[in-house]
Amino acid sequence: MKNFRGQKLKGRRFSGRHLAYADFEGANLEYADFVNANLAHVNFRDANLTGAKFNHAYLKDICFSGAILRHADFSGVVATGASFKGADLSYALLATNELDGANFLNANLKDAHIEKTNFSGANVPGLIQAGPVFGHYIAYLSEEDIVVSEYLLEEKCSLERFKEIFSGKAKFEAVANLFSSFNVPV
């Protein structure tokens, strides 16, 4: 097992490396590159990963608990069983991901860009997937904050159908404006 615990590794390139079971707890990994890396079972607890790139990395059973992941890029990752408990994912990109069984308890997803992401079996308090939106998903994060992808439901459902899906939990005025901007009947 590789031990990088508490080290200063800002901007370091780990792309394509096999780092399964490595320990990066408390490390400074701002802007690190983990593109296409095998990071299964890695410990990133309380690490600073601001702006890190994880594109197409394998993150099965990884621990990001308490980590700072602001502006991190998680495009195309497999992170089944990952723990993001208490992590700061604000402004992170979560696109085309498999997050089956991941735990986001107390994680900050404010202003995260979420699309084409499978949260099946994941613990994401307050998140509801309404279904594919031309391959994207509509995610509801709280009573006051709704994240809607750029495109509409494949079926181009009416606002009434959208209301049924969300059972009165979303801000429908914002959704109505989005629907009307794409010339979909409300």
C-alpha positions in Angstrom: 0.0 0.0 0.0 1.3 3.4 -1.0 1.3 6.0 1.8 0.9 9.7 0.7 -0.7 10.7 4.0 -0.5 14.4 4.7 1.9 15.1 1.8 1.9 18.2 -0.3 1.2 17.0 -3.9 -0.4 20.0 -5.5 -0.7 19.6 -9.3 0.9 16.1 -9.2 0.1 13.8 -12.2 -1.2 10.3 -11.3 -3.0 9.7 -14.6 -3.3 6.1 -15.7 -1.6 4.8 -12.5 -2.7 1.8 -10.4 -3.0 3.2 -6.9 -5.6 0.8 -5.4 -5.6 0.9 -1.5 -3.3 4.0 -1.4 -3.6 6.3 1.5 -3.9 10.1 0.8 -5.6 11.1 4.0 -5.1 14.8 4.7 -2.9 15.3 1.7 -2.9 18.5 -0.4 -3.8 17.3 -3.9 -5.2 20.6 -5.4 -5.4 20.3 -9.2 -3.9 16.7 -9.1 -4.5 14.6 -12.2 -6.0 11.1 -11.6 -7.4 10.7 -15.2 -7.9 7.0 -16.0 -6.3 5.9 -12.7 -7.4 2.8 -10.7 -8.2 4.3 -7.3 -10.2 1.4 -5.9 -10.3 1.4 -2.1 -8.2 4.6 -1.9 -8.4 6.8 1.3 -8.8 10.5 0.5 -10.4 11.3 3.9 -10.0 15.1 4.7 -7.8 15.6 1.6 -7.8 18.9 -0.4 -8.7 17.9 -4.0 -9.8 21.3 -5.2 -9.9 21.2 -9.0 -8.6 17.6 -9.2 -9.4 15.6 -12.4 -10.8 12.1 -12.0 -12.1 11.7 -15.6 -12.7 8.0 -16.4 -11.0 6.9 -13.1 -12.1 3.7 -11.3 -13.2 4.8 -7.8 -14.9 1.7 -6.4 -15.3 1.8 -2.6 -13.1 4.9 -2.4 -13.3 7.2 0.7 -13.7 11.0 0.1 -15.2 11.6 3.6 -14.6 15.2 4.6 -12.6 15.9 1.5 -12.6 19.2 -0.3 -13.6 18.5 -3.9 -14.6 21.9 -5.1 -14.5 22.2 -8.9 -13.3 18.6 -9.2 -14.1 16.8 -12.5 -15.7 13.4 -12.1 -16.6 12.9 -15.8 -17.2 9.2 -16.7 -16.1 7.7 -13.4 -17.2 4.4 -11.8 -17.5 5.1 -8.1 -19.8 2.4 -6.8 -19.9 2.2 -3.0 -17.9 5.4 -2.7 -18.2 7.5 0.5 -18.6 11.3 0.0 -19.8 11.8 3.6 -19.3 15.4 4.6 -17.3 16.2 1.4 -17.5 19.6 -0.3 -18.5 18.9 -3.9 -19.6 22.5 -4.6 -19.1 23.3 -8.3 -17.9 19.8 -9.0 -18.8 18.1 -12.4 -20.6 14.8 -12.0 -21.3 13.7 -15.5 -21.9 10.3 -17.0 -21.1 8.5 -13.8 -22.0 5.2 -12.0 -22.5 6.1 -8.3 -24.4 3.0 -7.3 -24.5 2.7 -3.5 -22.4 5.8 -3.0 -23.0 7.7 0.3 -23.4 11.5 0.1 -24.6 12.0 3.7 -24.0 15.7 4.7 -22.1 16.3 1.5 -22.3 19.8 -0.1 -23.5 19.5 -3.7 -24.3 23.2 -4.0 -23.9 24.4 -7.6 -22.5 20.9 -8.6 -23.2 20.1 -12.3 -25.0 16.8 -12.3 -25.9 15.0 -15.6 -26.2 11.5 -16.9 -25.4 10.1 -13.5 -26.8 7.0 -11.9 -27.5 7.4 -8.2 -29.3 4.0 -7.9 -29.0 2.8 -4.3 -27.0 5.8 -3.3 -27.6 7.7 -0.1 -28.2 11.3 -1.4 -30.5 13.0 1.1 -32.9 15.3 -0.8 -32.0 14.1 -4.3 -34.6 12.8 -6.6 -34.0 11.5 -10.1 -37.0 12.3 -12.3 -35.7 10.3 -15.3 -33.6 10.8 -18.3 -33.5 14.2 -19.9 -32.0 13.5 -23.4 -29.6 11.4 -21.4 -29.4 13.9 -18.6 -31.2 13.8 -15.2 -33.3 16.3 -13.3 -32.1 16.5 -9.7 -34.0 18.1 -6.9 -31.7 19.1 -4.0 -34.0 21.1 -1.7 -37.2 23.1 -1.4 -35.4 26.2 -2.5 -32.9 24.9 -5.0 -33.7 22.9 -8.0 -31.1 21.8 -10.5 -32.5 21.2 -14.0 -30.5 20.0 -16.9 -30.3 22.0 -20.1 -32.7 19.7 -22.0 -36.2 18.5 -21.4 -37.6 15.0 -20.8 -37.4 12.7 -23.8 -41.1 12.6 -23.9 -41.3 16.4 -23.7 -43.8 16.0 -20.9 -46.1 18.8 -19.9 -45.5 20.8 -16.7 -48.5 19.0 -15.2 -46.7 15.6 -15.7 -43.6 17.1 -14.3 -45.5 18.2 -11.2 -46.9 14.7 -10.8 -43.3 13.3 -10.9 -42.2 15.7 -8.2 -45.4 15.5 -6.1 -45.4 19.2 -5.3 -41.8 19.4 -4.0 -40.2 21.7 -6.6 -40.4 25.4 -7.5 -42.6 25.0 -10.6 -42.3 28.7 -11.7 -38.6 28.1 -12.5 -39.4 24.8 -14.3 -42.2 26.5 -16.2 -39.7 29.2 -17.4 -37.3 26.5 -18.5 -40.0 24.6 -20.3 -41.3 27.7 -22.1 -37.7 28.7 -23.2 -37.6 25.4 -25.1 -41.1 25.9 -26.6 -42.6 22.9 -24.7 -46.3 23.2 -23.8 -46.9 24.0 -20.2 
